[in-house]
Amino acid sequence: MKILAYGVRDDEMPYLEEWQKQNPDVEVKAVPELITDETVEWAKGYDGVDVYQQLPYTDTVFEKLDSYGIHNVSLRNVGVDNMNPEAVKKYNMNITNVPVYSPAAIAEFSVAQLMNLLRRTKEYFHKFDRNDYRWAPQISHELNDQVVGVIGTGHIGQVAINIYKGFGAKVIAYDKFHNPELEKEGLYVDSLEELYKQATVITLHIPLFPETEHMLDKAAFDQMNDGVFIVNASRGPLIDESALIDALDSGKVAGAALDVLEDETKVFNKDLTGKNMDYPEFWNLTSRENVLVSPHTAFYTDVAVKNMVQYSLSANKDLIETGTSDKLVKF
Ligand code: COI
């Protein structure tokens, strides 16, 4: 059995080699290149491919895989928003993802960034660099004094809720699907409007679907409390970036922690030292003292990367051996 793993980074290799030792019946070849209309040809003769990329998977990639008789595609990440569901169905692809590689990695990072926002650390560090060691005017806020509105109560949202409760914050939550435990605790509000009305912090932990794109738009910001804080470590397009910029200008939003951006594939996980890039919203947001932008790094821990590599390879092996997997994505 042969698997070709695309887009493999150096930091993933030890976990891939460890899995390979535990599964000597499988031959895994790793290449650093992403799967594209051209590199897909390298998969000829393999039984499955293991992939990760933020760039879109083109329809041609699936068409070519189908023509080589390969229908087993395992993602090393969770999000499937960069593939066309129609193409997946048309070419009979079996796609697996890694739905739970480390919810804590993302939840902990989003809480840490909120703490940085509330305690205004970016401003203090900048003052410090200028030899200005005064306190004022950066009076900050306490997490235990916030009403944290968690949108999305899946694996990551639930871990975030537990951390926030530990800090003594009041937590409210919104999700179309209610978790029975959280339901018992009475954490759910009935509508997003209600969450916007009550929350002093709003944190997003939902996937990107056509219906969630730009869920935080001008109309949503208008319903929120003045001085609300926004945290997004999910998907950039959940927020309309121009509406966020207007809301920051007006003071409606007091600060934002953004691990993801609408057009992040232009910038994140790339070395653009000395290069100019055409992304006005990126420059606008990153220049603000009350906005923390990080390069989609919330997931990036040793625990998460190990699980992403090893769970995805096991899922690919399952697909090849049995035609299915407990990580099969329903499109
Ligand atoms: C995902 O798992 O879908 C993520 O967002 C993390 C990815 C950038 C590796």
Residues whose N, C-alpha, C, O or C-beta is under 5 A from the ligand:
A	BS01	COI	N77 V78 G79 S234 H296 F299
